[in-house]
Structure formats: structure tokens, C-alpha cells
């Protein structure tokens, strides 16, 4: 199912999350409101951590309530950055901004150079290939300037669901998951009478 084919409803967290921290991970329990229509509803929430473990996600009716019939679940952590946008515009032409220095009275000025993104840089370190004036080069000809459209930009880590329901329904649901990025350590202080400090600790 294409999650972008229909308007996606954004979930709102209704209660603060409860976090139980272990040695090198944490369990997060939170409550979100589900607003379902009859049939399949596409929902998203950004109220999650960047290091969430997708296989650990559990979405269920709060306090053993309604059953949540999840058809599909996806976790997208690829928050937009310059390289991500270059990959999105691969095969298309955009403007690249350069700062031109002149020796005359004009000083310096900005100049726009159109370039076709033949190959965008990938996560494995492959160099970009840009076509400028019919020639290929293995570096960006300037600062890439992208069209001002944020429709498909991912600004935060996002959980997406497709949920089936026989009837329209609105109810709170419990969202639980495991996340990395948390740890804890304990420090203990012992307060003793001054005499024990002088004579040394001993069993009582």
C-alpha cells in the first residue's frame, strides 16, 4: 500500500511518556489518540526517538480496550539533509549558488549556475556527478538551491501505520517501544556517625 497516496493523519500524544531506563537501552510507554475512519487509515507520529527499534513497536488499545488492526508499519529515520535532497532530485536540474569575487568596484556577487544531478552522493561515500554546460564533474558546482516545497520532506523521525477498522472510531491507544541512546549509573554515599569515621566502619 502506498502510504503517500492518501492524506495522512498526524497523531497527537495525549499523555507524557513513561521511560524505564536499563543499562544500555530504555522502554518507552506513551499514549496517543487514534482517529480512524471505516476501512484503512494512514497515520503518522513523530513523538518517537531517533534510536527506536522498529521490531519492538507495539500499538494497542489502552488498558486492554479496542483491538488495533495494523496492516502495515514503517519507521523512517532518514531526516532530510543536503545529500538526501540531492538523492531526491537525482536526474533533475537545480540551481547551484556560487560567490564570485571581482577585482573591480563590484566586489563580490552571488551567481546561479544550473546543473543536472546525474548521480547524487550516497551513504557509502560515492562522489556526486553533476552535468554543467554539457560537461560532467565530480563535485558540486556550488551550494545547491532546492525548490521551496516541503510536502515530502521528513524533518523528524517518523512512525507510519496503515490501520484497518470496520467503523469510524476515536480512542486512546498505548504505544510502547524499545530505544537505544539511554543509560544510567548509580553513585552511593554513606553517612555515618563521626566516631565510626574515626575508628573505621564495622559491622553493627
Residue frames as qw, qx, qy, qz and C-alpha x, y, z in Angstrom:
[[0.000, 0.888, 0.459, 0.000, 0.00, 0.00, 0.00],
 [0.395, 0.417, -0.024, 0.818, 1.35, 3.44, -0.90],
 [0.330, -0.590, -0.534, 0.508, 1.21, 5.47, 2.31],
 [0.107, -0.338, 0.062, 0.933, 1.51, 8.70, 0.33],
 [0.012, 0.320, 0.742, 0.589, -1.47, 8.04, -1.93],
 [0.308, -0.758, -0.510, -0.266, -3.97, 9.49, 0.55],
 [0.131, -0.761, 0.257, -0.582, -3.84, 12.28, 3.15],
 [0.618, -0.058, -0.691, 0.370, -2.06, 11.05, 6.25],
 [0.467, -0.812, -0.151, -0.315, -3.42, 11.91, 9.66],
 [0.327, 0.453, -0.588, 0.585, -0.94, 13.01, 12.30],
 [0.654, -0.508, -0.555, 0.074, -1.32, 11.55, 15.78],
 [0.087, -0.731, 0.281, -0.615, -1.06, 13.69, 18.88],
 [0.450, -0.030, -0.785, 0.425, 0.37, 12.44, 22.14],
 [0.450, -0.696, -0.304, -0.470, -2.23, 12.82, 24.88],
 [0.716, -0.696, 0.041, 0.026, -0.05, 11.94, 27.89],
 [0.004, -0.804, 0.594, 0.007, 3.61, 12.26, 28.80],
 [0.801, 0.237, -0.549, -0.015, 5.73, 9.22, 28.06],
 [0.738, -0.594, 0.308, -0.091, 6.89, 6.88, 30.83],
 [0.590, 0.608, -0.523, 0.094, 10.52, 5.80, 30.35],
 [0.857, -0.467, 0.216, 0.027, 12.20, 2.88, 32.12],
 [0.343, 0.790, -0.508, 0.017, 15.97, 3.08, 31.67],
 [0.970, -0.187, 0.075, 0.133, 18.14, -0.05, 31.73],
 [0.647, -0.445, 0.278, 0.554, 21.89, -0.43, 31.30],
 [0.222, -0.240, 0.495, 0.805, 22.10, 0.42, 27.59],
 [0.124, -0.348, -0.662, -0.652, 18.50, 0.86, 26.43],
 [0.255, 0.105, 0.466, -0.841, 15.12, 2.11, 27.59],
 [0.039, 0.456, 0.869, 0.189, 11.47, 1.08, 27.32],
 [0.142, 0.034, 0.017, -0.989, 9.13, 3.92, 26.37],
 [0.022, 0.520, 0.854, -0.002, 5.40, 3.79, 27.09],
 [0.088, 0.160, 0.007, -0.983, 3.18, 6.59, 25.82],
 [0.352, 0.548, 0.722, -0.233, -0.42, 7.27, 24.90],
 [0.011, 0.127, -0.421, -0.898, -1.62, 8.57, 21.54],
 [0.550, 0.403, 0.405, -0.609, -5.10, 9.30, 20.19],
 [0.244, 0.069, 0.835, 0.489, -6.26, 7.20, 17.22],
 [0.464, 0.487, 0.161, -0.722, -8.75, 8.81, 14.85],
 [0.274, -0.032, 0.891, 0.360, -9.82, 6.04, 12.46],
 [0.568, 0.262, -0.159, -0.764, -12.22, 6.01, 9.55],
 [0.882, 0.117, 0.408, -0.202, -14.06, 2.96, 8.26],
 [0.819, 0.548, -0.101, 0.140, -11.64, 0.94, 6.13],
 [0.773, -0.030, -0.122, 0.622, -7.90, 1.70, 6.09],
 [0.107, -0.993, -0.019, -0.038, -6.48, 4.82, 7.71],
 [0.701, 0.317, -0.235, 0.594, -2.89, 6.03, 7.28],
 [0.443, -0.894, -0.066, -0.031, -1.47, 7.57, 10.44],
 [0.616, 0.411, -0.349, 0.574, 1.87, 9.05, 11.46],
 [0.511, -0.856, -0.071, 0.047, 3.53, 10.21, 14.65],
 [0.492, 0.628, -0.366, 0.478, 6.84, 11.98, 15.24],
 [0.506, -0.704, 0.304, -0.395, 6.66, 11.55, 19.03],
 [0.985, -0.092, -0.012, 0.144, 9.38, 8.90, 18.98],
 [0.438, -0.729, 0.383, 0.360, 13.15, 8.74, 19.48],
 [0.431, 0.704, -0.480, -0.297, 15.78, 8.64, 16.75],
 [0.115, 0.393, -0.912, 0.029, 17.17, 5.30, 18.01],
 [0.777, 0.006, 0.310, -0.547, 13.84, 3.46, 18.23],
 [0.172, -0.173, 0.945, 0.217, 13.99, -0.28, 17.42],
 [0.524, 0.070, -0.329, -0.783, 11.21, -0.82, 14.83],
 [0.537, -0.071, -0.828, -0.142, 10.72, -4.52, 15.66],
 [0.201, -0.174, -0.758, 0.595, 9.86, -3.62, 19.26],
 [0.278, -0.073, -0.008, -0.958, 6.94, -1.28, 18.47],
 [0.063, -0.400, -0.911, 0.076, 3.59, -2.30, 20.00],
 [0.268, -0.099, -0.056, -0.957, 0.40, -0.31, 19.32],
 [0.262, -0.346, -0.901, -0.021, -2.70, -1.46, 21.19],
 [0.358, -0.713, -0.328, -0.506, -5.87, -0.20, 22.78],
 [0.009, -0.485, 0.546, -0.683, -5.26, 1.41, 26.14],
 [0.441, -0.200, 0.659, -0.575, -6.00, -0.74, 29.23],
 [0.266, 0.098, 0.957, 0.071, -6.93, -3.76, 27.13],
 [0.449, 0.523, 0.251, -0.679, -9.50, -1.77, 25.17],
 [0.751, 0.587, 0.034, -0.299, -10.13, -1.81, 21.43],
 [0.796, -0.064, 0.445, 0.405, -8.00, -4.01, 19.19],
 [0.173, 0.800, -0.280, -0.503, -5.75, -2.12, 16.78],
 [0.864, 0.275, 0.398, 0.140, -5.55, -3.94, 13.43],
 [0.087, -0.759, 0.403, 0.505, -2.22, -2.80, 11.96],
 [0.856, 0.497, 0.141, -0.027, -1.96, -3.61, 8.25],
 [0.715, 0.431, -0.110, 0.540, 1.47, -2.05, 7.75],
 [0.437, -0.872, 0.003, 0.220, 4.06, -0.26, 9.85],
 [0.690, 0.470, -0.070, 0.546, 7.15, 1.69, 8.79],
 [0.461, -0.789, -0.045, 0.404, 9.78, 3.65, 10.69],
 [0.576, 0.665, 0.074, 0.470, 11.54, 6.38, 8.72],
 [0.545, -0.700, -0.048, 0.460, 14.57, 7.92, 10.40],
 [0.566, 0.203, 0.302, 0.740, 16.11, 9.40, 7.22],
 [0.041, -0.859, -0.268, 0.435, 15.62, 13.01, 8.29],
 [0.566, 0.779, 0.139, 0.233, 16.19, 15.41, 5.42],
 [0.429, -0.663, 0.231, 0.568, 19.65, 16.84, 4.83],
 [0.254, 0.695, -0.368, -0.563, 21.51, 18.16, 1.79],
 [0.017, -0.263, 0.916, 0.302, 22.55, 14.73, 0.50],
 [0.333, 0.365, 0.845, -0.207, 19.04, 13.35, 0.98],
 [0.401, 0.746, 0.190, -0.496, 17.61, 16.17, -1.12],
 [0.141, 0.579, -0.640, -0.486, 20.28, 15.65, -3.79],
 [0.167, 0.017, 0.979, 0.114, 19.19, 11.99, -3.99],
 [0.370, 0.574, 0.623, -0.381, 15.56, 13.08, -4.22],
 [0.386, 0.813, -0.037, -0.434, 16.35, 15.38, -7.17],
 [0.431, -0.296, 0.737, 0.429, 18.63, 12.89, -8.94],
 [0.381, 0.368, 0.737, 0.419, 18.13, 13.15, -12.70],
 [0.091, 0.910, 0.400, 0.069, 16.77, 16.69, -12.44],
 [0.436, 0.410, -0.058, 0.799, 18.31, 20.13, -12.88],
 [0.376, -0.841, -0.335, 0.198, 18.59, 22.58, -9.99],
 [0.217, 0.891, -0.174, 0.358, 20.48, 25.83, -9.36],
 [0.773, -0.262, -0.252, 0.519, 23.85, 25.95, -7.60],
 [0.086, -0.992, -0.032, -0.087, 24.86, 29.17, -5.87],
 [0.762, 0.019, -0.104, 0.639, 28.45, 30.40, -6.02],
 [0.209, -0.916, -0.063, 0.337, 30.12, 33.51, -4.64],
 [0.687, 0.507, 0.128, 0.505, 32.08, 35.32, -7.36],
 [0.405, -0.709, -0.010, 0.577, 34.89, 37.69, -6.39],
 [0.532, 0.736, 0.201, 0.367, 35.72, 40.56, -8.76],
 [0.572, -0.157, -0.096, 0.799, 38.66, 42.95, -8.77],
 [0.053, 0.464, 0.244, 0.850, 36.60, 45.92, -9.92],
 [0.224, -0.246, 0.319, -0.887, 34.22, 48.06, -7.89],
 [0.743, -0.231, -0.378, -0.502, 31.52, 45.39, -7.86],
 [0.377, -0.488, 0.681, -0.395, 33.47, 43.46, -5.24],
 [0.075, -0.021, 0.997, 0.018, 31.67, 40.14, -4.87],
 [0.624, 0.076, -0.054, -0.776, 28.31, 38.83, -6.02],
 [0.606, 0.017, 0.773, -0.186, 26.24, 35.67, -5.98],
 [0.406, 0.350, -0.574, -0.619, 25.81, 33.74, -9.19],
 [0.798, 0.057, 0.488, -0.348, 23.43, 30.89, -10.00],
 [0.191, 0.407, -0.798, -0.401, 24.61, 28.00, -12.17],
 [0.883, 0.032, 0.064, -0.463, 22.10, 25.36, -13.35],
 [0.079, 0.432, -0.897, -0.047, 23.34, 21.79, -13.06],
 [0.849, -0.067, -0.320, -0.416, 21.80, 18.37, -13.64],
 [0.500, -0.481, 0.676, -0.247, 22.28, 15.84, -10.83],
 [0.656, 0.298, -0.640, -0.267, 23.40, 12.77, -12.78],
 [0.723, -0.199, -0.637, 0.177, 24.34, 10.92, -9.60],
 [0.393, -0.812, 0.113, -0.416, 23.79, 12.08, -6.04],
 [0.116, 0.459, -0.796, 0.377, 26.23, 11.24, -3.23],
 [0.782, -0.305, -0.472, -0.268, 25.17, 8.06, -1.44],
 [0.669, -0.697, 0.171, -0.195, 25.62, 6.78, 2.09],
 [0.936, -0.090, 0.116, 0.319, 28.64, 4.71, 1.02],
 [0.368, -0.670, 0.218, 0.606, 30.63, 7.79, 0.08],
 [0.565, 0.391, 0.526, 0.501, 30.18, 7.77, -3.71],
 [0.144, -0.294, 0.072, 0.942, 31.01, 11.14, -5.25],
 [0.467, 0.676, 0.387, -0.419, 28.26, 13.18, -6.92],
 [0.394, 0.109, 0.573, 0.710, 28.25, 13.58, -10.70],
 [0.202, 0.756, 0.319, -0.534, 26.87, 16.91, -11.92],
 [0.513, 0.407, 0.491, 0.575, 26.37, 17.96, -15.55],
 [0.047, -0.810, -0.127, 0.570, 27.15, 21.64, -16.10],
 [0.308, 0.746, -0.298, -0.509, 27.14, 23.17, -19.61],
 [0.868, 0.388, -0.244, -0.192, 27.23, 19.73, -21.22],
 [0.451, 0.458, -0.702, 0.308, 30.21, 18.54, -19.16],
 [0.810, -0.459, -0.361, -0.054, 30.41, 16.19, -16.19],
 [0.137, 0.606, -0.545, 0.564, 32.16, 16.99, -12.93],
 [0.663, -0.237, -0.693, 0.153, 32.69, 15.02, -9.73],
 [0.235, -0.262, -0.510, 0.785, 31.90, 17.81, -7.29],
 [0.089, 0.823, 0.545, -0.136, 29.08, 20.21, -6.63],
 [0.406, 0.484, 0.166, 0.757, 29.49, 23.46, -8.61],
 [0.104, -0.410, 0.199, -0.884, 28.26, 25.43, -5.63],
 [0.257, 0.067, 0.729, -0.631, 25.68, 25.45, -2.86],
 [0.060, -0.325, -0.852, -0.407, 22.61, 23.52, -4.11],
 [0.312, 0.096, 0.233, -0.916, 19.39, 25.55, -4.07],
 [0.043, 0.264, 0.956, 0.118, 16.25, 23.40, -3.97],
 [0.283, -0.470, -0.435, -0.714, 12.65, 24.34, -4.80],
 [0.196, -0.201, 0.547, -0.789, 10.73, 25.56, -1.73],
 [0.762, -0.178, -0.364, -0.505, 8.42, 22.55, -1.45],
 [0.164, -0.384, 0.795, -0.440, 8.24, 20.76, 1.90],
 [0.821, -0.052, -0.121, -0.555, 5.46, 18.32, 1.03],
 [0.952, 0.036, -0.303, 0.010, 7.69, 15.24, 1.13],
 [0.263, 0.585, -0.573, 0.511, 10.40, 16.44, 3.49],
 [0.779, -0.436, -0.445, 0.075, 10.97, 14.41, 6.64],
 [0.016, 0.774, -0.301, 0.556, 12.02, 16.77, 9.42],
 [0.466, -0.478, 0.617, -0.418, 11.80, 14.31, 12.33],
 [0.041, 0.079, -0.995, -0.051, 11.99, 10.51, 12.76],
 [0.603, 0.031, -0.028, -0.797, 8.51, 9.23, 11.90],
 [0.287, 0.079, 0.950, -0.094, 6.43, 6.13, 12.60],
 [0.483, 0.146, -0.327, -0.799, 3.82, 5.34, 9.95],
 [0.359, 0.110, 0.905, -0.199, 0.92, 2.92, 10.14],
 [0.463, -0.080, -0.503, -0.725, -1.88, 1.71, 7.94],
 [0.200, 0.036, 0.830, -0.520, -4.69, 0.63, 10.30],
 [0.312, -0.264, -0.735, -0.541, -7.90, -1.18, 9.38],
 [0.215, 0.132, 0.635, -0.730, -11.20, -0.56, 11.16],
 [0.104, 0.451, 0.864, 0.198, -14.74, -1.80, 10.47],
 [0.054, -0.892, -0.432, -0.118, -16.23, 1.50, 11.61],
 [0.184, 0.707, -0.198, 0.653, -15.05, 5.03, 12.30],
 [0.732, -0.559, -0.341, 0.191, -13.57, 5.24, 15.78],
 [0.155, 0.743, -0.324, 0.565, -11.69, 7.60, 18.06],
 [0.829, -0.550, -0.097, -0.025, -9.93, 6.25, 21.15],
 [0.154, -0.827, 0.540, -0.038, -6.64, 6.43, 23.07],
 [0.957, 0.165, -0.224, 0.078, -4.02, 3.78, 22.31],
 [0.611, -0.692, 0.327, 0.202, -0.84, 2.70, 24.04],
 [0.679, 0.665, -0.283, 0.127, 2.41, 3.00, 22.08],
 [0.709, -0.603, 0.343, 0.128, 5.35, 1.03, 23.51],
 [0.781, 0.559, -0.215, 0.178, 8.84, 0.54, 22.09],
 [0.771, -0.429, 0.079, 0.465, 12.49, -0.06, 22.96],
 [0.367, 0.909, -0.092, 0.177, 15.03, 2.63, 22.19],
 [0.762, -0.036, -0.171, 0.624, 18.78, 2.96, 22.41],
 [0.191, 0.628, -0.022, 0.754, 20.59, 6.11, 23.48],
 [0.537, -0.719, 0.090, -0.432, 19.83, 5.82, 27.21],
 [0.680, 0.067, -0.633, 0.365, 22.00, 4.57, 30.06],
 [0.477, -0.804, 0.033, -0.354, 22.33, 5.03, 33.80],
 [0.590, 0.171, -0.627, 0.478, 24.80, 4.64, 36.60],
 [0.583, -0.753, -0.269, -0.143, 24.40, 4.78, 40.37],
 [0.325, 0.443, -0.501, 0.669, 26.57, 6.55, 42.94],
 [0.655, -0.595, -0.465, -0.031, 26.10, 5.71, 46.63],
 [0.069, 0.596, -0.412, 0.686, 27.01, 7.91, 49.59],
 [0.653, -0.388, -0.628, 0.170, 27.24, 6.51, 53.11],
 [0.171, -0.708, 0.197, -0.656, 26.57, 8.83, 56.06],
 [0.732, -0.236, -0.589, 0.249, 27.95, 7.53, 59.38],
 [0.473, -0.876, -0.075, 0.056, 28.45, 8.92, 62.89],
 [0.198, 0.875, -0.416, 0.150, 31.73, 10.74, 63.35],
 [0.585, -0.526, 0.608, -0.100, 33.01, 8.07, 65.73],
 [0.889, 0.202, 0.405, 0.073, 32.73, 5.41, 63.06],
 [0.551, 0.811, -0.113, 0.163, 34.60, 7.61, 60.61],
 [0.132, -0.814, 0.535, -0.182, 37.41, 7.91, 63.19],
 [0.595, -0.356, 0.710, -0.123, 37.56, 4.26, 64.25],
 [0.121, 0.190, -0.860, -0.457, 36.68, 2.74, 60.86],
 [0.724, -0.059, -0.210, -0.655, 33.49, 1.06, 59.66],
 [0.056, -0.157, 0.966, -0.198, 32.50, -2.11, 61.47],
 [0.381, -0.336, -0.777, -0.371, 29.53, -4.45, 61.45],
 [0.403, -0.442, 0.184, -0.780, 26.71, -3.39, 63.71]]
